[in-house]
């Protein structure tokens, strides 16, 4: 998959757990885990915005495109 999800990297940099971030963003830990592992097929802009707000980052810090 050419889209790489770096959510785990940003979470580690901000020292925030999956459960804590899921509570703050308002999605289930299971759905956040699916996103974190790169298995998600889509993400809502509102969810991406909430994640970026909580992690104080840009969408490009979380999502990266790679030419495979």
N, CA, C and O atoms as CSV, one atom per row, in Angstrom:
chain,resi,resn,atom,element,x,y,z
A,1,UNK,N,N,0.850,-1.182,0.000
A,1,UNK,CA,C,0.000,0.000,0.000
A,1,UNK,C,C,0.894,1.242,0.000
A,1,UNK,O,O,1.791,1.353,0.835
A,2,UNK,N,N,0.664,2.157,-0.907
A,2,UNK,CA,C,1.527,3.336,-0.999
A,2,UNK,C,C,1.294,4.387,0.083
A,2,UNK,O,O,2.102,5.306,0.217
A,3,UNK,N,N,0.208,4.281,0.864
A,3,UNK,CA,C,-0.020,5.221,1.962
A,3,UNK,C,C,0.487,4.586,3.256
A,3,UNK,O,O,0.041,3.508,3.648
A,4,UNK,N,N,1.411,5.260,3.902
A,4,UNK,CA,C,1.991,4.770,5.157
A,4,UNK,C,C,1.409,5.590,6.303
A,4,UNK,O,O,1.383,6.819,6.251
A,5,UNK,N,N,0.948,4.900,7.329
A,5,UNK,CA,C,0.362,5.562,8.499
A,5,UNK,C,C,1.411,5.585,9.603
A,5,UNK,O,O,1.863,4.539,10.067
A,6,UNK,N,N,1.791,6.791,10.019
A,6,UNK,CA,C,2.795,6.982,11.071
A,6,UNK,C,C,2.163,7.404,12.394
A,6,UNK,O,O,2.786,8.111,13.187
A,7,UNK,N,N,0.949,6.977,12.626
A,7,UNK,CA,C,0.247,7.360,13.850
A,7,UNK,C,C,0.980,6.860,15.090
A,7,UNK,O,O,1.070,7.576,16.088
A,8,UNK,N,N,1.499,5.647,15.035
A,8,UNK,CA,C,2.211,5.106,16.197
A,8,UNK,C,C,3.451,5.932,16.533
A,8,UNK,O,O,3.794,6.091,17.704
A,9,UNK,N,N,4.120,6.456,15.511
A,9,UNK,CA,C,5.298,7.301,15.729
A,9,UNK,C,C,4.907,8.591,16.452
A,9,UNK,O,O,5.552,8.995,17.420
A,10,UNK,N,N,3.833,9.235,15.961
A,10,UNK,CA,C,3.375,10.484,16.580
A,10,UNK,C,C,2.873,10.247,18.001
A,10,UNK,O,O,3.097,11.072,18.887
A,11,UNK,N,N,2.197,9.128,18.220
A,11,UNK,CA,C,1.721,8.813,19.565
A,11,UNK,C,C,2.900,8.612,20.512
A,11,UNK,O,O,2.850,9.047,21.662
A,12,UNK,N,N,3.956,7.959,20.040
A,12,UNK,CA,C,5.145,7.751,20.875
A,12,UNK,C,C,5.832,9.082,21.176
A,12,UNK,O,O,6.277,9.311,22.300
A,13,UNK,N,N,5.919,9.954,20.178
A,13,UNK,CA,C,6.544,11.262,20.383
A,13,UNK,C,C,5.784,12.083,21.420
A,13,UNK,O,O,6.388,12.805,22.214
A,14,UNK,N,N,4.463,11.970,21.409
A,14,UNK,CA,C,3.620,12.732,22.339
A,14,UNK,C,C,3.350,11.985,23.641
A,14,UNK,O,O,2.697,12.506,24.546
A,15,UNK,N,N,3.864,10.750,23.723
A,15,UNK,CA,C,3.695,9.914,24.915
A,15,UNK,C,C,2.230,9.764,25.306
A,15,UNK,O,O,1.839,10.027,26.443
A,16,UNK,N,N,1.434,9.334,24.332
A,16,UNK,CA,C,0.007,9.130,24.567
A,16,UNK,C,C,-0.360,7.707,24.158
A,16,UNK,O,O,0.089,7.212,23.125
A,17,UNK,N,N,-1.171,7.064,24.970
A,17,UNK,CA,C,-1.560,5.679,24.698
A,17,UNK,C,C,-2.727,5.628,23.721
A,17,UNK,O,O,-3.410,6.626,23.489
A,18,UNK,N,N,-2.939,4.457,23.159
A,18,UNK,CA,C,-4.046,4.233,22.238
A,18,UNK,C,C,-5.380,4.520,22.927
A,18,UNK,O,O,-6.249,5.179,22.355
A,19,UNK,N,N,-5.537,4.031,24.137
A,19,UNK,CA,C,-6.793,4.224,24.861
A,19,UNK,C,C,-7.045,5.699,25.175
A,19,UNK,O,O,-8.170,6.184,25.054
A,20,UNK,N,N,-5.993,6.401,25.577
A,20,UNK,CA,C,-6.151,7.818,25.900
A,20,UNK,C,C,-6.513,8.627,24.651
A,20,UNK,O,O,-7.404,9.475,24.691
A,21,UNK,N,N,-5.818,8.357,23.544
A,21,UNK,CA,C,-6.109,9.080,22.307
A,21,UNK,C,C,-7.505,8.760,21.800
A,21,UNK,O,O,-8.205,9.651,21.320
A,22,UNK,N,N,-7.920,7.509,21.897
A,22,UNK,CA,C,-9.257,7.138,21.428
A,22,UNK,C,C,-10.337,7.850,22.244
A,22,UNK,O,O,-11.353,8.271,21.691
A,23,UNK,N,N,-10.127,7.987,23.545
A,23,UNK,CA,C,-11.086,8.722,24.383
A,23,UNK,C,C,-11.148,10.186,23.982
A,23,UNK,O,O,-12.235,10.749,23.849
A,24,UNK,N,N,-9.994,10.805,23.788
A,24,UNK,CA,C,-9.941,12.226,23.439
A,24,UNK,C,C,-10.545,12.514,22.070
A,24,UNK,O,O,-11.184,13.546,21.869
A,25,UNK,N,N,-10.335,11.586,21.124
A,25,UNK,CA,C,-10.810,11.778,19.750
A,25,UNK,C,C,-12.276,11.374,19.610
A,25,UNK,O,O,-12.999,11.912,18.771
A,26,UNK,N,N,-12.705,10.427,20.436
A,26,UNK,CA,C,-14.102,9.999,20.377
A,26,UNK,C,C,-14.349,8.844,19.427
A,26,UNK,O,O,-15.433,8.729,18.855
A,27,UNK,N,N,-13.347,7.980,19.252
A,27,UNK,CA,C,-13.536,6.760,18.475
A,27,UNK,C,C,-13.104,5.584,19.333
A,27,UNK,O,O,-12.404,5.761,20.330
A,28,UNK,N,N,-13.516,4.394,18.949
A,28,UNK,CA,C,-13.202,3.222,19.758
A,28,UNK,C,C,-11.716,2.874,19.635
A,28,UNK,O,O,-11.089,3.155,18.614
A,29,UNK,N,N,-11.167,2.268,20.671
A,29,UNK,CA,C,-9.776,1.822,20.577
A,29,UNK,C,C,-9.561,0.858,19.410
A,29,UNK,O,O,-8.503,0.870,18.781
A,30,UNK,N,N,-10.559,0.028,19.120
A,30,UNK,CA,C,-10.443,-0.924,18.006
A,30,UNK,C,C,-10.305,-0.194,16.671
A,30,UNK,O,O,-9.470,-0.559,15.844
A,31,UNK,N,N,-11.126,0.837,16.462
A,31,UNK,CA,C,-11.041,1.597,15.208
A,31,UNK,C,C,-9.731,2.370,15.115
A,31,UNK,O,O,-9.146,2.466,14.036
A,32,UNK,N,N,-9.271,2.913,16.216
A,32,UNK,CA,C,-7.994,3.625,16.215
A,32,UNK,C,C,-6.848,2.648,15.944
A,32,UNK,O,O,-5.889,2.993,15.255
A,33,UNK,N,N,-6.943,1.452,16.474
A,33,UNK,CA,C,-5.930,0.429,16.230
A,33,UNK,C,C,-5.875,0.043,14.753
A,33,UNK,O,O,-4.792,-0.145,14.198
A,34,UNK,N,N,-7.037,-0.075,14.123
A,34,UNK,CA,C,-7.099,-0.392,12.696
A,34,UNK,C,C,-6.411,0.703,11.898
A,34,UNK,O,O,-5.682,0.416,10.949
A,35,UNK,N,N,-6.634,1.942,12.273
A,35,UNK,CA,C,-5.980,3.059,11.603
A,35,UNK,C,C,-4.475,3.027,11.860
A,35,UNK,O,O,-3.681,3.211,10.937
A,36,UNK,N,N,-4.089,2.796,13.096
A,36,UNK,CA,C,-2.674,2.807,13.494
A,36,UNK,C,C,-1.872,1.738,12.768
A,36,UNK,O,O,-0.714,1.964,12.420
A,37,UNK,N,N,-2.470,0.584,12.536
A,37,UNK,CA,C,-1.762,-0.520,11.889
A,37,UNK,C,C,-1.785,-0.419,10.367
A,37,UNK,O,O,-1.196,-1.254,9.679
A,38,UNK,N,N,-2.465,0.601,9.838
A,38,UNK,CA,C,-2.501,0.785,8.391
A,38,UNK,C,C,-3.515,-0.084,7.676
A,38,UNK,O,O,-3.466,-0.209,6.453
A,39,UNK,N,N,-4.433,-0.686,8.416
A,39,UNK,CA,C,-5.428,-1.568,7.816
A,39,UNK,C,C,-6.717,-0.849,7.429
A,39,UNK,O,O,-7.602,-1.446,6.816
A,40,UNK,N,N,-6.824,0.420,7.782
A,40,UNK,CA,C,-8.038,1.185,7.460
A,40,UNK,C,C,-8.069,1.483,5.965
A,40,UNK,O,O,-7.033,1.734,5.349
A,41,UNK,N,N,-9.251,1.454,5.397
A,41,UNK,CA,C,-9.429,1.764,3.979
A,41,UNK,C,C,-9.728,3.242,3.766
A,41,UNK,O,O,-9.576,3.749,2.655
A,42,UNK,N,N,-10.153,3.937,4.819
A,42,UNK,CA,C,-10.513,5.351,4.714
A,42,UNK,C,C,-10.459,5.979,6.101
A,42,UNK,O,O,-10.450,5.286,7.119
A,43,UNK,N,N,-10.422,7.304,6.112
A,43,UNK,CA,C,-10.494,8.056,7.366
A,43,UNK,C,C,-11.294,9.322,7.094
A,43,UNK,O,O,-11.097,9.984,6.075
A,44,UNK,N,N,-12.182,9.648,7.998
A,44,UNK,CA,C,-12.958,10.886,7.864
A,44,UNK,C,C,-12.061,12.073,8.180
A,44,UNK,O,O,-11.196,12.005,9.052
A,45,UNK,N,N,-12.285,13.158,7.455
A,45,UNK,CA,C,-11.514,14.365,7.734
A,45,UNK,C,C,-11.740,14.837,9.161
A,45,UNK,O,O,-10.816,15.358,9.786
A,46,UNK,N,N,-12.942,14.669,9.690
A,46,UNK,CA,C,-13.210,15.098,11.060
A,46,UNK,C,C,-12.393,14.279,12.066
A,46,UNK,O,O,-11.936,14.813,13.076
A,47,UNK,N,N,-12.213,12.998,11.791
A,47,UNK,CA,C,-11.393,12.148,12.656
A,47,UNK,C,C,-9.923,12.538,12.539
A,47,UNK,O,O,-9.220,12.629,13.546
A,48,UNK,N,N,-9.461,12.768,11.315
A,48,UNK,CA,C,-8.080,13.188,11.103
A,48,UNK,C,C,-7.814,14.528,11.783
A,48,UNK,O,O,-6.761,14.733,12.386
A,49,UNK,N,N,-8.777,15.430,11.677
A,49,UNK,CA,C,-8.642,16.737,12.334
A,49,UNK,C,C,-8.549,16.579,13.851
A,49,UNK,O,O,-7.724,17.229,14.493
A,50,UNK,N,N,-9.391,15.722,14.423
A,50,UNK,CA,C,-9.383,15.512,15.875
A,50,UNK,C,C,-8.070,14.882,16.330
A,50,UNK,O,O,-7.534,15.255,17.374
A,51,UNK,N,N,-7.551,13.935,15.562
A,51,UNK,CA,C,-6.274,13.311,15.898
A,51,UNK,C,C,-5.155,14.345,15.854
A,51,UNK,O,O,-4.333,14.421,16.767
A,52,UNK,N,N,-5.130,15.144,14.783
A,52,UNK,CA,C,-4.101,16.179,14.654
A,52,UNK,C,C,-4.202,17.206,15.784
A,52,UNK,O,O,-3.184,17.683,16.285
A,53,UNK,N,N,-5.414,17.538,16.179
A,53,UNK,CA,C,-5.621,18.487,17.270
A,53,UNK,C,C,-5.042,17.941,18.568
A,53,UNK,O,O,-4.352,18.656,19.294
A,54,UNK,N,N,-5.322,16.678,18.859
A,54,UNK,CA,C,-4.851,16.079,20.113
A,54,UNK,C,C,-3.346,15.833,20.109
A,54,UNK,O,O,-2.704,15.940,21.153
A,55,UNK,N,N,-2.775,15.504,18.951
A,55,UNK,CA,C,-1.343,15.223,18.876
A,55,UNK,C,C,-0.522,16.462,18.509
A,55,UNK,O,O,0.707,16.412,18.450
A,56,UNK,N,N,-1.221,17.572,18.263
A,56,UNK,CA,C,-0.574,18.830,17.870
A,56,UNK,C,C,0.387,18.569,16.703
A,56,UNK,O,O,1.599,18.758,16.809
A,57,UNK,N,N,-0.203,18.129,15.594
A,57,UNK,CA,C,0.596,17.812,14.419
A,57,UNK,C,C,-0.192,18.117,13.147
A,57,UNK,O,O,-1.354,18.518,13.213
A,58,UNK,N,N,0.426,17.931,12.025
A,58,UNK,CA,C,-0.192,18.118,10.723
A,58,UNK,C,C,-0.583,16.754,10.153
A,58,UNK,O,O,0.003,15.741,10.536
A,59,UNK,N,N,-1.568,16.706,9.241
A,59,UNK,CA,C,-1.937,15.424,8.625
A,59,UNK,C,C,-0.740,14.718,7.982
A,59,UNK,O,O,-0.663,13.490,8.000
A,60,UNK,N,N,0.185,15.485,7.419
A,60,UNK,CA,C,1.376,14.905,6.802
A,60,UNK,C,C,2.315,14.251,7.799
A,60,UNK,O,O,3.180,13.467,7.409
A,61,UNK,N,N,2.162,14.560,9.078
A,61,UNK,CA,C,2.958,13.900,10.109
A,61,UNK,C,C,2.434,12.481,10.360
A,61,UNK,O,O,3.160,11.616,10.849
A,62,UNK,N,N,1.163,12.260,10.017
A,62,UNK,CA,C,0.511,10.984,10.272
A,62,UNK,C,C,0.458,10.120,9.009
A,62,UNK,O,O,0.683,8.911,9.065
A,63,UNK,N,N,0.158,10.751,7.875
A,63,UNK,CA,C,0.005,10.025,6.616
A,63,UNK,C,C,1.140,10.382,5.662
A,63,UNK,O,O,1.513,11.547,5.522
A,64,UNK,N,N,1.674,9.366,5.017
A,64,UNK,CA,C,2.798,9.560,4.108
A,64,UNK,C,C,2.557,8.718,2.854
A,64,UNK,O,O,2.073,7.590,2.946
A,65,UNK,N,N,2.887,9.256,1.708
A,65,UNK,CA,C,2.759,8.512,0.458
A,65,UNK,C,C,4.107,7.979,0.037
A,65,UNK,O,O,5.113,8.686,0.094
A,66,UNK,N,N,4.125,6.718,-0.390
A,66,UNK,CA,C,5.370,6.101,-0.837
A,66,UNK,C,C,5.139,5.487,-2.216
A,66,UNK,O,O,4.131,4.818,-2.442
A,67,UNK,N,N,6.057,5.712,-3.117
A,67,UNK,CA,C,5.955,5.165,-4.468
A,67,UNK,C,C,6.562,3.767,-4.495
A,67,UNK,O,O,7.778,3.605,-4.598
A,68,UNK,N,N,5.704,2.771,-4.401
A,68,UNK,CA,C,6.190,1.380,-4.391
A,68,UNK,C,C,6.306,0.833,-5.783
A,68,UNK,O,O,6.699,-0.320,-5.963
